Amino acid sequence: MTDICYPARAPLLSVLQAQQAIAAVINTIQDTELLPLDQVLGRVLATALASPIAIPPQANAAMDGYGFAAADRVKDEIFSLQQVGISWAGKPFAKKLQAGQCVRIFTGAVVPEGVDSVIAQEQIRRDGDSIVFPADTAPYKNIRAAGSDVQQDQLLLTAGKVLTAVDIGLLASAGISQVAVKRRLKIGFFSSGDELVSLGQPLLPGQIYDSNRHQLRALLQNPQYQPSDLGIIKDDPALLEQTLLSAAAAHDVLISTGGASVGDADFIRQCLANCGVVEFWKIAVKPGKPLAFGRIGDCLFFGLPGNPVAVLVSFEKFVRPALAQLAGARPCHTLAFKVRCDSRLRKGAGRQEYQRGLLRQDRNGELSVILAGGQDSHQLNSASNANCFIVLEPDNQGVEAGEMVTVEPFQTVL
């Protein structure tokens, strides 16, 4: 597709082409920091980790019951064994089990020497010191072998893993108290435009409240990021260039929104070109066609559109993947699947569209989607109502109700 708004009719990059071009110039940060386990949730693991111990370290009981030796079982007959002790979790029975004996054992307790089977406590009958076992007693059951979860020196997690709560539990079970993670990205963000007003100030004719900066601040709430709000920058090229140069020296990434008051995105492009290196792309995407991407020294720069929904789409499709790559996180793919669309969707051929949708699930588990409201790029209300993007490919020219479409959910809870 070409851009009919520019005399040169410059070709527009596809979403994939733009993502690939951004990825090609990003070098993952190398700096790391050693942190205690309770401070690494959501951080990027810097090095692979192996378990220093077997998990569990010793064979233990999988349930409350009685431990015995399979050799003492009388097949298909009721039999009795003498209870000679108790093996508690954290306080094992220290003696070796002899023929004709059994022990009371609790979940997680170490299996004494001589025990190779555990029967649930509900299945036995007590007769004084004797424990009566049923005829259908099964041997070699209900024991967790040492290392049955993880063997000693087994790989636990690979570098680039974004650490989850379960990962932290796994590391703790291996006795690992601190890990090396990638340092946080220093990200500066600002809005640009004479029409923007900060919250708490009265609106004069022609002015609007700056929603983009607050949206970006929320989008940047991630343990991997250290965001800095640089405020609103007026449409003054000299001031913008000064801001870019000073901020680039202190950040890994700069993100701006707007700044196109002269009528097109050349305003941001020219200021960026004066400060560093710029690749200015017009992308075959709706909303969010204009995007300035470049570098000021070692600092990456993203110049996002001014319309708030275009900011959301541009961030999710281009900025977030780039930040993950810069932070050293393993590549991941957006969850996408086909569902029935119960709304009629309007679209022209040429650009890939991300329409705001409401994904629903009925009592039978069947999924469907409808439009969440207006689809203009300034309409944040519909984005707030939505829980997914409806993704329409460039050659799509509209969808009739009842047809299948691709959706990308914002979260996994509908």
C-alpha positions as CSV (number, residue, x, y, z in Angstrom):
1,M,0.0,0.0,0.0
2,T,1.1,3.6,-0.6
3,D,0.3,6.7,1.3
4,I,-2.0,9.0,-0.7
5,C,-1.5,11.8,1.8
6,Y,2.1,12.4,0.7
7,P,3.1,13.5,-2.8
8,A,5.8,11.0,-3.1
9,R,3.2,8.3,-2.4
10,A,5.7,6.5,-0.1
11,P,5.0,2.9,0.5
12,L,3.6,2.0,3.9
13,L,5.2,-0.7,5.9
14,S,3.1,-3.6,7.1
15,V,2.8,-4.2,10.9
16,L,5.2,-7.1,10.7
17,Q,7.7,-5.2,8.6
18,A,7.7,-2.4,11.1
19,Q,8.1,-4.8,14.0
20,Q,11.0,-6.5,12.3
21,A,12.7,-3.2,11.4
22,I,12.5,-2.1,15.0
23,A,13.8,-5.4,16.3
24,A,16.8,-5.3,13.9
25,V,18.3,-2.3,15.6
26,I,17.8,-3.2,19.3
27,N,20.7,-4.5,21.4
28,T,19.6,-6.1,24.6
29,I,20.9,-4.5,27.8
30,Q,23.7,-6.4,29.5
31,D,23.6,-4.8,33.0
32,T,22.3,-7.0,35.8
33,E,21.7,-6.8,39.5
34,L,21.6,-9.5,42.2
35,L,18.3,-9.3,44.2
36,P,16.7,-11.3,46.9
37,L,13.9,-13.7,45.8
38,D,11.1,-11.5,47.2
39,Q,12.1,-8.6,44.9
40,V,12.2,-10.3,41.5
41,L,8.5,-10.9,40.6
42,G,8.1,-9.8,37.0
43,R,11.8,-9.2,36.4
44,V,13.8,-10.8,33.6
45,L,16.2,-13.6,34.7
46,A,19.7,-12.8,33.5
47,T,21.3,-16.3,33.7
48,A,20.1,-19.9,33.6
49,L,19.5,-21.5,37.0
50,A,20.0,-25.2,38.0
51,S,18.8,-26.8,41.2
52,P,21.5,-27.4,43.8
53,I,19.4,-30.1,45.4
54,A,16.9,-32.8,44.4
55,I,13.3,-31.9,45.0
56,P,12.0,-33.4,47.1
57,P,15.4,-34.2,48.7
58,Q,14.2,-37.5,50.2
59,A,11.3,-39.9,49.5
60,N,8.2,-38.9,51.4
61,A,4.6,-39.9,51.8
62,A,2.0,-38.5,49.5
63,M,-0.8,-38.8,52.0
64,D,-1.6,-39.5,55.6
65,G,-1.6,-43.3,56.2
66,Y,0.6,-46.2,57.1
67,G,4.0,-47.2,55.7
68,F,4.9,-50.8,55.1
69,A,7.0,-53.1,53.1
70,A,5.4,-54.7,50.0
71,A,7.1,-58.0,51.0
72,D,4.8,-58.2,54.1
73,R,1.6,-58.0,52.0
74,V,-0.5,-61.2,51.7
75,K,-1.9,-60.9,48.2
76,D,-5.7,-60.9,48.1
77,E,-6.0,-61.6,51.8
78,I,-6.4,-59.5,54.9
79,F,-3.2,-59.2,56.9
80,S,-2.0,-57.4,60.0
81,L,1.3,-55.6,60.9
82,Q,2.5,-54.2,64.1
83,Q,2.8,-50.4,64.3
84,V,6.2,-49.5,65.8
85,G,6.3,-45.8,65.5
86,I,5.3,-42.6,63.7
87,S,7.0,-40.6,61.0
88,W,6.0,-36.9,61.2
89,A,6.7,-34.2,58.6
90,G,9.9,-32.7,59.8
91,K,10.5,-35.4,62.4
92,P,11.1,-38.7,60.7
93,F,11.0,-42.2,62.2
94,A,14.7,-42.9,62.6
95,K,14.8,-46.7,62.8
96,K,14.8,-49.3,60.0
97,L,11.5,-51.1,59.6
98,Q,11.6,-54.9,60.3
99,A,9.5,-57.7,58.8
100,G,6.0,-57.6,60.1
101,Q,6.1,-54.0,61.1
102,C,4.5,-50.7,59.9
103,V,4.6,-47.0,60.8
104,R,2.1,-44.3,61.1
105,I,3.1,-41.7,58.5
106,F,1.9,-38.2,57.6
107,T,1.9,-36.3,54.3
108,G,5.4,-35.0,53.5
109,A,7.1,-37.1,56.1
110,V,10.3,-38.9,55.2
111,V,9.7,-42.6,54.3
112,P,11.7,-44.7,56.8
113,E,14.2,-47.3,55.7
114,G,12.4,-50.5,54.8
115,V,9.2,-48.8,53.7
116,D,8.2,-49.0,50.1
117,S,4.5,-48.5,50.2
118,V,1.9,-46.3,51.9
119,I,-1.8,-47.0,52.4
120,A,-4.4,-44.3,53.1
121,Q,-5.5,-44.1,56.7
122,E,-9.1,-44.5,55.7
123,Q,-8.5,-48.0,54.4
124,I,-7.1,-49.7,57.5
125,R,-8.6,-51.0,60.7
126,R,-6.8,-50.7,64.1
127,D,-6.8,-53.7,66.5
128,G,-4.8,-52.6,69.5
129,D,-1.2,-52.2,68.3
130,S,-1.9,-54.1,65.2
131,I,-3.0,-52.5,61.9
132,V,-5.3,-54.6,59.8
133,F,-4.8,-54.1,56.1
134,P,-7.6,-54.9,53.5
135,A,-7.3,-57.7,51.0
136,D,-7.0,-55.3,48.1
137,T,-4.0,-53.4,49.5
138,A,-1.9,-52.1,46.7
139,P,1.9,-52.2,47.0
140,Y,4.4,-49.5,45.9
141,K,1.8,-46.6,46.1
142,N,1.6,-43.1,47.6
143,I,5.4,-42.5,47.9
144,R,7.0,-39.5,46.2
145,A,10.5,-40.5,45.2
146,A,13.5,-38.2,45.9
147,G,13.9,-36.0,42.9
148,S,10.5,-36.8,41.5
149,D,9.9,-33.1,40.8
150,V,13.5,-31.9,40.1
151,Q,16.8,-33.8,40.0
152,Q,19.9,-32.3,41.5
153,D,21.7,-30.1,38.9
154,Q,18.6,-30.1,36.6
155,L,17.9,-26.9,34.8
156,L,15.1,-24.9,36.5
157,L,14.8,-21.7,34.5
158,T,16.5,-20.3,31.4
159,A,17.8,-16.8,30.9
160,G,15.2,-14.4,29.6
161,K,12.4,-15.9,31.6
162,V,10.0,-13.3,33.1
163,L,9.7,-14.5,36.7
164,T,6.3,-15.5,37.9
165,A,5.0,-16.3,41.3
166,V,5.3,-20.0,40.5
167,D,8.9,-19.5,39.4
168,I,9.7,-17.9,42.7
169,G,8.1,-20.8,44.5
170,L,10.2,-23.2,42.5
171,L,13.4,-21.3,43.2
172,A,12.6,-21.3,46.9
173,S,11.9,-25.0,46.9
174,A,15.5,-25.4,45.6
175,G,16.9,-23.3,48.4
176,I,17.8,-20.4,46.0
177,S,17.5,-17.1,47.9
178,Q,18.8,-14.6,45.4
179,V,19.0,-14.4,41.6
180,A,20.6,-12.1,38.9
181,V,18.1,-10.2,36.9
182,K,18.4,-7.6,34.1
183,R,18.4,-4.1,35.4
184,R,15.2,-2.1,34.9
185,L,14.9,0.0,31.7
186,K,15.0,3.8,32.2
187,I,12.1,5.1,30.2
188,G,11.2,8.8,29.8
189,F,7.8,9.8,28.3
190,F,6.1,13.1,27.5
191,S,3.3,14.6,25.6
192,S,3.7,17.4,23.0
193,G,1.2,19.9,21.9
194,D,0.1,23.5,22.6
195,E,-3.5,22.3,23.0
196,L,-2.7,20.0,26.0
197,V,-3.6,21.0,29.5
198,S,-2.6,19.2,32.7
199,L,-5.3,17.8,35.0
200,G,-6.6,20.2,37.6
201,Q,-6.4,23.2,35.2
202,P,-9.4,24.9,33.6
203,L,-9.9,24.3,29.8
204,L,-9.8,27.3,27.5
205,P,-11.3,27.2,24.0
206,G,-9.4,24.8,21.8
207,Q,-7.7,23.0,24.7
208,I,-8.0,19.4,25.8
209,Y,-6.8,17.5,28.8
210,D,-3.6,15.4,28.4
211,S,-4.8,11.9,28.6
212,N,-1.9,10.3,26.6
213,R,0.7,10.9,29.3
214,H,-1.5,9.3,32.0
215,Q,-2.3,6.3,29.7
216,L,1.4,5.8,29.0
217,R,2.3,6.0,32.7
218,A,-0.2,3.2,33.3
219,L,1.0,1.1,30.3
220,L,4.6,1.4,31.7
221,Q,3.7,0.0,35.2
222,N,5.9,-3.0,34.9
223,P,8.6,-4.3,37.2
224,Q,11.1,-4.3,34.3
225,Y,10.6,-0.5,33.7
226,Q,11.7,2.6,35.6
227,P,9.5,5.2,34.0
228,S,9.9,9.0,34.3
229,D,7.2,11.5,33.5
230,L,8.7,14.4,31.6
231,G,5.5,16.4,31.4
232,I,4.0,18.4,28.5
233,I,6.4,19.9,25.9
234,K,5.0,22.8,23.9
235,D,5.2,22.9,20.1
236,D,8.5,24.6,20.1
237,P,11.2,22.9,18.0
238,A,14.1,24.3,20.0
239,L,12.5,23.3,23.3
240,L,11.7,19.8,22.0
241,E,15.3,19.3,20.7
242,Q,16.7,20.5,24.0
243,T,14.3,18.0,25.8
244,L,15.3,15.1,23.6
245,L,19.0,15.7,24.0
246,S,19.0,16.1,27.8
247,A,16.5,13.2,28.3
248,A,18.3,10.8,26.0
249,A,21.4,11.1,28.1
250,A,19.6,9.8,31.1
251,H,17.3,7.1,29.6
252,D,17.3,3.9,27.6
253,V,14.1,4.8,25.8
254,L,12.1,8.0,25.1
255,I,8.4,7.9,24.2
256,S,6.5,10.9,23.0
257,T,2.9,11.4,21.8
258,G,1.6,14.1,19.5
259,G,3.7,17.1,18.4
260,A,2.2,17.4,14.9
261,S,0.6,20.8,15.2
262,V,2.2,22.0,11.9
263,G,-0.1,19.6,10.0
264,D,1.9,16.4,9.7
265,A,4.5,14.3,11.6
266,D,7.5,16.0,10.0
267,F,7.6,18.2,13.2
268,I,8.8,15.3,15.3
269,R,10.8,13.8,12.5
270,Q,12.8,17.0,11.9
271,C,13.6,17.5,15.6
272,L,14.7,13.9,16.0
273,A,16.8,14.1,12.9
274,N,18.6,17.2,14.3
275,C,19.4,15.3,17.5
276,G,20.1,11.8,16.3
277,V,19.2,9.2,13.7
278,V,15.6,8.7,12.6
279,E,13.7,6.2,10.5
280,F,10.3,7.7,9.9
281,W,7.7,5.1,9.0
282,K,4.1,5.4,7.9
283,I,2.6,2.0,8.8
284,A,-0.3,0.3,7.1
285,V,-2.2,0.1,10.4
286,K,-5.4,1.8,11.7
287,P,-5.3,3.5,14.1
288,G,-1.7,4.6,14.4
289,K,-0.3,5.2,10.9
290,P,2.3,7.8,11.7
291,L,5.2,6.5,13.9
292,A,8.7,8.1,14.3
293,F,11.3,5.6,15.5
294,G,15.0,6.4,15.9
295,R,18.0,6.7,18.2
296,I,19.6,9.6,20.0
297,G,23.0,8.3,20.9
298,D,22.3,5.0,22.7
299,C,18.7,6.0,23.5
300,L,15.8,4.6,21.5
301,F,13.0,7.0,20.6
302,F,9.4,6.3,19.7
303,G,7.2,9.2,18.5
304,L,3.6,8.0,18.8
305,P,0.5,9.6,17.2
306,G,-1.5,12.1,19.2
307,N,-4.9,10.3,19.2
308,P,-5.3,8.3,22.4
309,V,-6.5,5.0,20.8
310,A,-3.6,5.2,18.3
311,V,-1.3,5.6,21.2
312,L,-2.7,2.4,22.7
313,V,-2.4,0.4,19.5
314,S,1.1,1.7,18.7
315,F,2.3,0.9,22.2
316,E,1.0,-2.6,22.2
317,K,2.1,-3.5,18.6
318,F,5.4,-1.7,18.4
319,V,6.7,-0.3,21.7
320,R,5.9,-3.2,24.1
321,P,7.7,-5.9,22.0
322,A,10.7,-3.6,21.6
323,L,10.9,-3.0,25.3
324,A,10.7,-6.7,26.0
325,Q,13.6,-7.3,23.5
326,L,15.6,-4.5,25.0
327,A,15.1,-5.8,28.5
328,G,16.3,-9.3,27.5
329,A,13.0,-11.1,27.8
330,R,12.3,-14.2,25.7
331,P,10.2,-13.5,22.6
332,C,6.5,-14.2,23.1
333,H,3.5,-14.1,20.8
334,T,0.1,-12.4,21.4
335,L,-2.8,-14.9,22.0
336,A,-5.1,-14.8,19.0
337,F,-7.9,-17.0,17.9
338,K,-11.0,-17.1,15.7
339,V,-14.5,-16.4,17.1
340,R,-17.9,-15.5,15.6
341,C,-18.5,-11.8,15.2
342,D,-22.1,-10.7,15.9
343,S,-21.6,-7.1,14.7
344,R,-21.2,-5.8,11.1
345,L,-17.8,-4.3,10.7
346,R,-16.9,-1.6,8.3
347,K,-13.4,-1.5,6.8
348,G,-11.6,-0.4,3.6
349,A,-8.9,-2.4,2.0
350,G,-5.2,-1.4,2.5
351,R,-4.4,-1.2,6.3
352,Q,-4.5,-3.7,9.1
353,E,-7.1,-2.6,11.6
354,Y,-7.4,-3.1,15.3
355,Q,-11.0,-2.5,16.1
356,R,-12.1,-2.5,19.8
357,G,-14.3,-5.5,20.6
358,L,-16.2,-7.1,23.5
359,L,-15.4,-10.8,23.7
360,R,-18.2,-12.8,25.3
361,Q,-18.7,-16.4,26.5
362,D,-22.1,-17.9,26.9
363,R,-23.2,-20.6,29.4
364,N,-22.1,-23.4,26.9
365,G,-18.6,-21.9,26.7
366,E,-19.1,-20.6,23.1
367,L,-17.2,-17.4,22.3
368,S,-18.4,-14.5,20.3
369,V,-17.4,-10.8,19.8
370,I,-19.2,-7.6,19.2
371,L,-18.0,-4.0,18.6
372,A,-17.4,-2.2,21.9
373,G,-18.5,1.2,20.5
374,G,-17.2,3.9,18.2
375,Q,-14.0,3.1,16.3
376,D,-12.5,6.6,15.7
377,S,-9.0,6.9,17.0
378,H,-10.0,9.6,19.6
379,Q,-12.7,7.5,21.2
380,L,-11.2,6.1,24.4
381,N,-14.6,5.3,25.8
382,S,-15.0,2.3,23.4
383,A,-11.4,1.2,24.3
384,S,-12.4,1.3,28.0
385,N,-15.5,-0.8,27.3
386,A,-13.5,-3.3,25.2
387,N,-11.7,-6.4,26.3
388,C,-10.1,-7.4,23.0
389,F,-8.8,-6.2,19.6
390,I,-10.7,-7.4,16.5
391,V,-7.8,-7.9,14.0
392,L,-8.8,-7.3,10.4
393,E,-6.1,-8.0,7.7
394,P,-5.2,-5.4,5.1
395,D,-7.2,-7.0,2.3
396,N,-10.3,-7.3,4.4
397,Q,-13.1,-5.0,3.2
398,G,-15.7,-5.5,5.9
399,V,-17.3,-8.3,8.0
400,E,-21.0,-9.3,8.0
401,A,-22.6,-10.4,11.3
402,G,-22.1,-14.1,11.8
403,E,-18.7,-14.3,10.1
404,M,-15.5,-15.5,11.9
405,V,-12.9,-12.9,12.9
406,T,-9.5,-13.0,14.7
407,V,-9.5,-11.5,18.2
408,E,-6.6,-10.7,20.6
409,P,-7.9,-10.6,24.2
410,F,-6.5,-7.9,26.5
411,Q,-6.6,-10.4,29.4
412,T,-7.6,-14.0,30.2
413,V,-10.6,-13.2,32.4
414,L,-13.7,-12.2,30.5
